Amino acid sequence: MEIDRTDGRSPNQLRPLACSRGILHRSHGSASWSQGDTRVIAAVYGPKAGTKKNENPERACLEVIWKPKTGQSGKEEKEYETILKRTLQSICILTINPNTTTSIIIQVVHDDGSLLPCAVNAACVALVDAGIPLKHLAVSICCCLATCGHVILDPTKLEEEKMKAFAYLVFPNSINSILPEGSSHTKSKQLEDGLVTSVTHGGMSVEDYFHCLDRGRAATARLSDFLRKNLQPQVLGEGSKAG
C-alpha cells in the first residue's frame, strides 16, 4: 500500500530542484539551493589568515554560522552548525592553506522541510564557487519513516511533523563527476558506497535505518546528476533548474 502525500508525489520523488552560483558579490563564493519551497543561501568568506581559538594552526579552519529566517539562533540552529561544520570538514582538504579560517554563512530564506540537507547542498556549491580545495563533493537528502513503516524522501515541513522518525544523510559525490575528463582525481569508485554524515531523529529499527540508507543512496543519483550539470564549466555563473 502506497502512502498518500499531500503534494501528490510518490514516496521516492524529490521536489523540483533549483540552484544558482555567484549570487552575492561581496563573498568569495555563494550559492542558492532550493528543493520545492525550501530555500537556503550559502556564502563563503576566506580563507583569511589565522585560526579560531582551540583550532589546529597547522590545518585550515572552518566556521559555520547559521542564520534563521527570523529571530535569533537557538539550540536547533547550533546543532545544525555543528553537523554542517563536521560534514564540510570531512570533504575539504584542510592541509592546504594552514592557519587560515574560512567562514560559511547559511541564511534560511524559507523552511518547508528538509532544511539541513538543503543547507549542506548549498554549502557544497558555495565552496566550489569560492575555489576551496575539496577531496570530493557531497549531496544530502532527508529520509522519513512513517508510522505505517513506509519511507518517503525529501519531506515537506508538514510531512516531517507527522513522521515517526527521519534521517539526514550525506553521501559523497566524486569530484570526477564535475571536472572535465583528464583531471588527476581518480577515486570515484571508492566513494560510491560511502557515507559522510548520518543524523537520525526519533526511533527506528536497524532494519528501518538501512532501508532509509538504501532509498536515500538510490535517490542521490538525481541530486548528483543535477549538481554535476550545475557545476559544469559551460554553466559557470549561471543558474540551473530541474523539475
C-alpha positions in Angstrom: 0.0 0.0 0.0 1.5 3.3 -1.1 1.4 6.3 1.3 -0.5 9.4 0.1 1.5 12.6 0.0 -0.2 16.0 0.2 1.5 17.3 -2.9 0.8 14.1 -4.9 4.4 12.9 -5.1 5.4 9.3 -5.0 7.4 8.2 -1.9 10.7 8.3 -3.8 10.0 11.5 -5.7 12.0 14.6 -4.9 10.7 18.1 -5.1 11.8 20.4 -8.0 15.5 21.5 -7.6 16.9 24.9 -8.3 20.5 26.2 -7.8 22.3 29.4 -8.6 26.0 30.3 -8.1 27.8 33.5 -7.5 24.7 35.4 -6.4 26.5 37.5 -3.7 29.1 40.0 -4.9 30.9 40.6 -1.7 31.5 37.0 -0.7 34.3 34.8 -2.1 31.7 32.2 -3.1 28.0 31.9 -2.8 25.1 29.7 -3.9 21.3 29.4 -3.6 19.7 26.0 -3.3 16.0 25.2 -3.4 14.0 22.0 -3.0 10.4 22.8 -3.5 9.6 25.8 -1.3 12.6 25.3 0.9 15.4 27.7 0.0 18.8 28.4 1.5 21.6 30.8 0.6 25.2 29.9 1.5 28.1 32.4 1.4 31.8 31.6 1.8 34.3 34.2 3.1 38.0 33.3 3.1 40.4 31.8 3.6 41.5 34.5 5.9 44.8 34.5 7.9 44.6 33.0 11.4 42.6 30.3 13.1 40.0 30.4 15.8 40.8 29.5 19.5 41.3 25.8 20.1 41.7 25.1 16.4 44.9 23.4 15.0 47.0 26.2 13.3 48.6 23.5 11.1 45.3 22.9 9.3 42.7 25.2 7.7 39.8 26.0 10.0 36.2 26.2 9.0 33.5 28.0 10.9 29.7 27.8 10.2 27.2 30.4 11.1 23.5 29.6 10.7 21.1 32.5 10.4 17.4 31.6 10.7 14.8 33.4 8.6 13.7 35.4 11.6 14.8 35.8 15.2 17.9 34.6 17.0 19.7 31.3 16.7 18.7 28.7 19.2 19.5 25.2 20.2 18.4 23.7 16.9 20.5 26.2 14.8 23.6 25.5 16.9 23.1 21.7 16.3 22.8 22.4 12.6 26.0 24.5 12.7 27.9 21.6 14.4 26.6 19.0 11.9 27.4 21.1 8.9 30.8 22.0 10.2 31.8 18.4 10.7 30.4 17.4 7.3 32.3 20.2 5.5 35.5 19.4 7.4 35.3 15.8 6.1 35.2 16.9 2.4 37.6 19.9 2.5 41.3 19.4 2.1 42.4 21.1 5.4 46.1 20.6 4.8 46.1 23.3 2.1 46.1 26.9 3.4 47.0 26.0 7.0 46.5 28.6 9.8 43.5 30.2 7.9 39.8 30.4 8.6 37.0 30.0 6.1 33.6 31.1 7.1 30.4 29.6 5.7 27.3 31.6 6.4 23.9 29.9 6.0 20.9 32.1 5.5 17.5 30.4 5.7 15.1 32.0 3.2 12.2 29.6 3.7 11.8 26.3 5.5 9.3 23.9 4.1 11.1 20.7 5.2 14.5 19.0 4.5 16.2 22.2 5.7 19.5 20.8 6.8 20.1 18.7 3.6 19.3 21.9 1.5 21.9 23.7 3.6 24.5 21.0 3.0 23.9 21.1 -0.7 24.1 24.9 -0.9 27.3 25.0 1.2 29.0 22.5 -1.2 28.1 24.5 -4.2 29.3 27.7 -2.5 32.6 26.1 -1.6 33.2 25.2 -5.2 32.2 28.7 -6.2 34.8 30.1 -3.8 37.5 27.7 -5.1 38.0 26.0 -1.7 40.1 22.7 -2.2 37.8 19.7 -1.8 38.5 15.9 -1.6 35.1 15.4 -3.2 31.7 16.9 -3.2 28.7 15.7 -1.2 24.9 15.5 -1.7 22.4 15.3 1.1 18.8 14.1 1.5 16.2 13.6 4.2 14.5 10.2 4.5 11.4 9.9 6.7 9.8 6.9 8.3 6.0 6.9 8.5 4.1 5.2 11.3 3.0 2.6 8.8 6.6 1.7 8.0 6.9 3.4 4.6 9.9 5.5 3.8 9.4 8.8 2.0 12.1 11.1 0.6 12.6 14.9 0.7 9.6 15.6 3.0 7.8 18.9 3.4 7.6 20.6 6.8 4.1 19.1 7.3 5.3 15.6 6.4 8.2 15.9 8.8 5.9 16.8 11.7 3.8 13.7 11.0 6.6 11.2 10.6 7.7 8.6 13.2 11.4 9.3 12.6 13.7 10.7 10.0 17.3 10.6 8.9 19.5 13.3 7.4 22.0 11.5 5.2 25.1 12.9 3.3 26.7 10.9 0.6 30.0 11.5 -1.2 29.8 12.6 -4.8 33.0 12.0 -6.7 34.8 15.2 -7.8 35.3 13.3 -11.1 31.7 13.8 -11.8 32.0 17.6 -12.1 35.5 18.0 -13.5 36.5 17.7 -17.2 38.0 14.4 -18.4 41.7 14.1 -17.9 41.7 15.5 -14.3 44.0 13.9 -11.8 41.2 12.8 -9.5 40.5 9.0 -9.9 38.8 7.9 -6.7 35.2 7.9 -7.8 34.8 4.1 -7.4 36.0 4.2 -3.8 33.3 6.8 -3.0 30.3 5.0 -4.4 29.2 3.2 -1.3 30.4 5.8 1.3 28.5 7.8 3.8 29.8 11.2 5.0 27.2 12.1 7.7 24.2 10.4 9.2 21.9 12.1 11.8 18.6 10.5 13.0 15.7 11.8 15.0 13.0 9.7 16.5 13.0 5.9 16.9 13.7 3.5 14.1 14.9 -0.1 14.0 18.2 -1.1 12.4 16.3 -2.6 9.5 14.4 0.6 9.0 17.6 2.6 9.1 19.2 0.5 6.4 16.0 0.8 4.4 16.3 4.6 4.6 20.0 4.3 3.7 19.3 2.3 0.6 16.5 4.5 -0.5 18.5 7.7 0.1 21.6 6.4 -1.7 19.5 5.5 -4.7 17.8 8.9 -4.8 21.0 10.8 -4.6 21.8 9.8 -8.2 19.4 12.5 -9.3 20.9 15.0 -6.9 24.4 14.1 -8.1 23.4 14.5 -11.8 21.8 17.9 -11.0 24.9 19.0 -9.2 27.2 17.8 -12.0 25.2 19.7 -14.6 25.2 22.9 -12.4 28.9 22.8 -11.9 30.0 22.1 -15.5 32.4 24.8 -16.8 30.0 25.9 -19.5 27.4 27.0 -17.0 29.7 28.8 -14.6 27.9 31.8 -13.1 24.5 30.7 -14.5 21.6 29.2 -12.7 20.2 25.7 -13.3 16.8 24.2 -12.6 15.3 20.8 -12.7 11.6 19.9 -12.4 
